[in-house]
Every structure is written in C-alpha cells, then in structure tokens.
C-alpha cells in the first residue's frame, strides 16, 4: 500500500491543531473554569457594578473563547506563511519526506504515535515534531490511511 501527498499546511490547519491541544489539556480545563467563573461573576454583579468593572468583566468573558483563539490564529498564519510545500509518501518501508531540495526517509520504528482528530491525522516523530495531515488532503482516503498507519504502528 502506498499513500502520497503534496501539500502545505495552512494557518487554519495549524490553528486547529493548537486548539485541539489547548482545549484537550489541563490548560483548556483551566480556561473553561476561568471563563465560567468570570461569566458567573459578571451576571451576578452586573447591576450593582460600575462601568470599569463591566468593561473588565466583558473582557474577562471574552479572553479565552474569543481573544485567545484570535491570537493563536494570528500566530498560526505567520507559521503557515513561512512553510513550504511538503511531498510525503507513506509505504511499507516507512515515510519519505521531501521539502524543497531536501529529502528524508523515516522508518516505521522511528514513529512514536499517531493521533486521529476530527479534521486531521497526526503522525508524531517525538513529543514535539511530526506531520499534520488535514482532511482536505486525505479526502475519502482518511479512514483507509488511518487503518494503514495503525497497522504499521502495531508491528
């Protein structure tokens, strides 16, 4: 079996990856708790508070659900603008990656794990490096591709 793709990660792809990891971790739990607490405080104290409190309360309510995702998206767009096209092939021998003039072959035993998210499949070389394969490039092959990766990881 062989899967081959040429693509470039977009700002949206990198943003989605960041959001999965922020809200799938303890940081995300803290963000949700903080937002719920500030929202509760805002509702309870709105009538008896002054304008300065109201401004800060609204900002506090918007910090994690609005401001943080916008800031992360801005950073993701900059990252995506600096990236180049990636040529990647997955076969029985391993992963073959090309970017620009460079080429690298990675054997299956170097892959630490794979993860399936709603909008992408992630292939990790270590805890911080890997490949993001969004659904837009996988298309209808997503399930077959994930099954192929899973079979290679079990060996």
ZIRANOR-V536313 format. One record per backbone hydrogen bond with DSSP energy under -1.0 kcal/mol. CO is the residue of the C=O (numbers start at 1). NH is the residue of the N-H. E is the energy in kcal/mol with one decimal. If there is no record, write none. Layout:
BEGIN
CO;NH;E
CO;NH;E
END
This chain:
BEGIN
3;90;-3.2
5;88;-3.1
7;86;-3.5
10;14;-2.1
11;15;-2.5
12;16;-2.7
13;17;-2.1
14;18;-2.3
15;19;-2.6
16;20;-2.5
17;21;-1.9
18;22;-2.5
19;23;-2.6
22;25;-1.0
22;28;-1.2
25;29;-1.6
26;30;-2.4
27;31;-2.4
28;32;-2.4
29;33;-2.5
30;34;-2.9
31;35;-2.5
32;36;-2.6
33;37;-2.5
34;38;-2.8
35;39;-2.6
36;40;-2.3
37;41;-2.6
38;42;-2.6
39;43;-2.3
40;44;-2.6
41;45;-2.4
42;46;-1.2
50;54;-1.9
51;55;-2.4
52;56;-2.3
53;57;-2.7
54;58;-2.4
55;59;-2.3
56;60;-2.5
57;61;-2.3
58;62;-1.6
59;63;-1.1
62;66;-1.8
62;67;-2.6
63;68;-2.9
66;70;-1.8
67;71;-2.4
68;72;-2.7
69;73;-2.3
70;74;-2.1
71;75;-1.9
72;76;-2.5
73;77;-2.5
74;78;-1.6
75;79;-2.1
76;80;-2.7
77;81;-2.1
78;82;-1.2
80;83;-1.0
86;7;-2.2
87;98;-3.0
88;5;-2.9
89;96;-2.8
90;3;-2.6
94;91;-2.6
95;106;-3.5
96;89;-2.3
97;104;-3.0
98;87;-3.2
99;102;-1.7
102;99;-1.8
104;97;-3.3
106;95;-3.3
107;110;-1.7
108;111;-1.3
113;124;-3.0
115;122;-3.1
119;135;-2.2
120;117;-3.0
121;133;-2.7
122;115;-2.4
123;131;-2.6
124;112;-2.2
124;113;-1.2
129;125;-2.7
129;126;-1.7
131;123;-2.3
133;121;-2.1
134;137;-1.7
134;138;-1.6
135;139;-3.1
138;141;-2.1
139;142;-1.3
141;145;-3.4
142;146;-2.4
143;147;-2.2
144;148;-2.3
145;149;-2.6
146;150;-2.7
147;151;-2.3
148;152;-1.7
149;153;-1.9
150;154;-1.4
END
